[in-house]
């Protein structure tokens, strides 16, 4: 068994379950006889390169702190969106990182993040394999987008889906009180995959849902959209539409491109927003009825007060399993969920990081209807267990109590 210290970092967009995964890694490290101490990197790999770390053995006093951390939204250690250079282009970065590992006797590296973060895991693992320093490198997924390949779903998705479902159900009730014809367009996160937007269909479990759902998996067409909205207005006066922020036309242009800055992040992704507003203006011009757009924005990823208990429990489980796998000699892998047939349950497994990094899992065809303006019942059944249960919240002064690392 490889003996030494461990480090854990968080990267990419935060979620209300990423700290539950962190808590699982910490719990696993505390139990693992191979790990002497576990450090937390402030702001992911950026913090490792700058030597900004915290001693989690000192900071976390026991199970009460672990439970409180698991119920806290955002990234307790801070996050980053740093893209490591290709190996061979700037090895000074890797030399600095591995000097940090050697100085602190880091033999276990756990990185919690989404697609871009798994790119970091793949590069660190590849560099370690060709240099004389033994270290176990493990990716632990998180993303509300649910777009990481190799896993049935990602930690963080179930809670975001639950928030979207509850918000949509409440908005549908609010919109239903008037008889005047009106359209409400709800913009939901999702650049390349519509996993978050399909969660808007979940209120159908209680008897009602949005009239229309549009995903980036299908080319968007203004004329077809207007036909759909007009048809829905004929059925009842209050039409509710869910749209992904990443909707594109057939030529590749984003629907909201005219309202966007065009700025790119370090991974080459455009900062998106404005799809709902663009469609609001289209409906106002072409149909002329009352219309408004609602952007759920970051509330989708930080609403821990309504987190899915299933999601939090599974996030703890996969974090702890990552430590166990690493201690048993596994490296260069990402932890994944495998769903059982029949009654819902999952077990943690791992897959090769090279088969996962920089790839996108999209909503499958069988989850989208033929016209491309809604989801199928099979999609709702896939989602149903992921939002099950309510995570217990400890309150202080009428507000949820949080675990904050200062």
N, C-alpha and C positions, 0 to 999 in steps of 0.2 A: 504494500500500500504506500503510495507516494505521500510523504509527510511534508507539511509546510503550511503557509498561510493562504488565505483566499481573498479575492477582491470581487466585488459585485458593482456593476454600474447600470444606470438606466439611460436610455437614448430614445430620440424621436419624440413624437407627440405623446403627452401623458394620457392616462386613462384613470377611471376611478377604481381599477383593479390592479394597476401596475405595482402599487405598494403591497398588495396582497401577495403577488409573486415575489417581491423583495422579502417580505416577511417569511415566505416559505423557504427561500434560499437561506435566510438567517437561521431559521429553526433547524433546517437540515445541517448547516455548518456547526451549530451548537452541539448537535448529536453525533457528528462525525469524528471518530478518533484520529483520523488522518489530518484534520484541519486544526491547527493551533489557535489562530485568530482569523477573524474575518473583518476586512476593511471595506468601507463604502467609498466609492469614487465620486467626488462632487462633480457633477456635470459630465458624467460618462467618461469616454476616452480622453476628452479634453482635460478633465481633472487628473487623470492618470499621467498624462504628459507633463502637467504642471505640478504634480506631486500633491494635489489637494485631496486629502483622504480623511475619513473619520474612522475611529475604532468602534465598530459596532458591538464588540463584546462589552465595552464599557457603557455604550449608549443604551443598549437594549437590556433592561433589567430582568425580564422574564416573560412569561406567557401573556400577562396583562398588556405589556407594551407591544408584543407581537400582534395581539388581537386588535389593539387600537390602531397600530400601523396599517393593518390589513383593511381597516374601515376608513382610511384617510385617502382622499382623492389626490390626483396629480403625482408628480415624481418627488418623493421625499428627499432624495439625494440630488435633485436637480437633473436636468437633461441637456442634450446637445444634439446638433445635426452635423457633426463633423464627418467628412468623408476622408478616409485614409487613402494615401496615394497607392497606385499600383506597385506591387513589389518589384524592385529593380529600378523604379523611377526616382524614388526618394527614400532610400533605406535609412537615412539619418533619423527619420521619424520612428521607424521600428527599433532602431538601436537605442534611441532615447526611451522608448516604451519598455523595452526589455531590460534596460539598465534600472528602470524603476522596479520592475519585477524582481530582479536580482537583489537590489538594495533592501527590499522588504520581504524577501523570501516568498514571493507569490508563486504558488504552484497550482492554483485553481483560479480560473478566470470565468466569471459568469456575467453575461451581458444580456440585459432584458430590453427587448425592442422589437420593431417591426421589420419590414423588408430591407430598408436601408441599413438598419443596425445589424442584420444578419450578414451584410456585406463586410462589416467590420470584423465579425466573428470569423468569417471565412478567410480573411486576409491575415488576421493574427494567428489563426490555426496553421495556415500555409507557411507563414514565416517561421513559426516554432518548429515545424516539421523538418526544416532545412538548416536549423541552427542548434548549437549545442546547449540547449536549456530545456529541461523537461517540465512541461506545464500542461495541464488539462484545460481545454477551452470549450465552453458550452454556451450555446445560444438558447435563451428562454424567450419564447414569443410573447408579444403583447401588441395588440393594435385593435382599436375599435373598428377598423375597416374590414377585418376578417378576410384579408386578401393574401395571406401567407399560404403558400402551397405546402402540401405534405401533412397538414393537420385538419381534422374535421372542423375545428373552429379555433379562434384565438382567445386567450384570456383578455378580458376587457370588452369583447364584443357583446356578450350577453347583457351586461349592465347598460351599455349604450343603446342596445336594441330595446331594452325595457323602458328606458327614459323616452325614447322616440315613440314607442307604442303608447305609453301613458299620455304623453303630450298630445299625440295625434287624437287619441280618444277624447281628451278634454277639449281640444279645439273643435272637433266635430260637434260635440254637445253645444259649445258656445256659438258656433255658426248656425245651428239649427233653430235658433230662437226667433228669427225674422222670416218674413215671407217675401221680401224684396230679393230679386235675382242678384246673386253675388258669387264671386269665385275667390277662394283662398288658396294660394300657392305656397306650399311649405318646402323650403330648400333644405336638403339634408346633405351632410358631408359624404364624400365619395368621389375620388378623382377618376380612377380607372375601373372601379368595381362598385356595383350597386347594393352591396350587402347591408349597409345601414338603411338605405331607402326602402328595401323590401320589408324592414321591420315596421314600416308604417301600416302594413296590412294586418298586423296582429290584433287590433281592436275587433276584427271580424270574429275572433274567438268569443267575444261578448255580444256579437250580433250586428256590428256595423263597422265600416272602415272607409277609407278615402275612395273617391270615385275613380281616380286615375293614378297610376304610378309609372314613372318614367325612369329608366336606368341607362347608364353609359354603355351597357352591353348592346344596345340597339341604337342605330343612327336616328337622330331626332329630325322630325320634319314639321315645320311650322303649320303647314296646311292641314296635315293629319291631326295635329294637336288641336287646332281650332275646331275641326269637325268633331273631335272627341268631346271637347268642352261644350259645344253647342248641343250635342246629343244629351249630355248629362244635365244641362240646364232644362231640357225638355222634360226630364224625369222628375226633377225637384229643384227648388230655387237656390239651394245653398250647396255649391259644388266645392269639394275639397280635393286638391291635387298635391301629390308628393313627387318631388323631382330631386335627382342627384345633382350636386354642384358640378359634376364632371360631364354633363350632357354635351354631346358633340353632334354637329351636322355631318353629313356624308363626306364632306370635303375635309373633315378633321378639325374645323374651327369649333371652339367652345361656344355654346349658346350665349353665355354671359361675357364673351370676350370683349364686347364694347364697353363693359363696365369695369374691366379688370386692369390692373397696373402693367401687366406683362413682365413683372419682375420674377426671376427664377431663384430657387434656393440652390444650395451647394450640390444637390444631386440632380439639378437640371429640371426640377418640377416647377411649373407655374403656380404662383399663389392664386387660388381660385376664390371667387365669390361673385355674386351678382346674377346668377342664373335665374333665381326667383324674380328678381327685379326686372330683368329683361323680358321674362314671360308675362309679368304683370303689365308692362307697357304694351306688349303685343295684344293681350286680351283687351285692354282699354281702347286701343286703336281700332281693332278689327271687330270686336263684339260690342263694346261700349257699355257693358254693365259695370256695376260696382265690383272692384277687384283690389286685392291687397296681397302682398307677399310677406312671408315670415321666414326668417333665417334662424335656425336653431343654434348654429355656431358652436362655440366651445362648451355650451351646456351639455351637449351630447356626450362629452368625455369626462366631465367633472361632477356629475350629479350623483354623488355617493349616497345621498339620502334615500335614493330609490334604487340602489344597486341590487342586482340579482344575487341571491344567496348561492345559487348554483355556480355563478361566475366567480364569486369570491372564494368559495370552497375549492373549486377546481384550480384557481390561481395559486392558492396556498399549496395544493397538492403538487402541481407541476414544478413549482420552485423547489420544493423539498426533494422531489424525484430527480431534479437536475444534479443536486449535490450527491445523492446516492449513486447515480450513474457515473459521475466523474470520479468518485472515490473508488469505484469498481473498475476503473481503467478506460472509461469511454471519453473520447475527445474529438473535437471537430464535428460535433453533431448539434442539431437543434431538437429540443424537446417538442413533442407533438401529442395531440389527443387522438386516440382511436375510438370511434363510437361502436358500441356493441349492437348486434341485431336485436330486434324486439324491444323490450322495455329499456328505456334510456339509461345508459351508463357509459362512462368513458374510462380508459386507462391511459396512463402516460407511457409513450414510447419515444424513440428518437430516430431521426433520419439524417442522412448526410447533408451537411450545410451547403455543399457545392450544388446540390440538386434543388436548393431552396432560395438562396440569396439572389436578389434582383429579379425574381419572377413574381407574377401576379396571378392569384386565383380569382377568377371572375364568377359571377352568378351563372350556374349552368342553364342550358337551354330549357330543360324540363321544369325550371322554376319560373319561366317567363311565358306569358300567354302569346298566342299567335300574332296578335296585332302589335305587340310590344308596348302596351299601355297598362299592364297590370301583371300581377304574379299569380301563380297557380296554387291550389290547395296544398300540393306537395311541399311548396316553399314554406307555407305557414306551419305545417306539421314539423318540418325540420327545425324551425325557429322555436316552437312551443316550449321544449324543455330548457332551452338556454336562458329563459327569463324567469324560471320558476323560483319561488321563495323570496323572502325579504331578509336581507342581512341585518342583524341586530345593530342598533346605533346607540352609543352612549351620548347622553346630552349633558351640556353644561351651560347654565344661564340661558336655557331655552334654545340653544344651538348645538348641532353635532360637535362633539369633542374630537379634536384632531391631534395627530402625532406629528409635530413639526421639528425637523432637524435644523438648527440654526448654526 
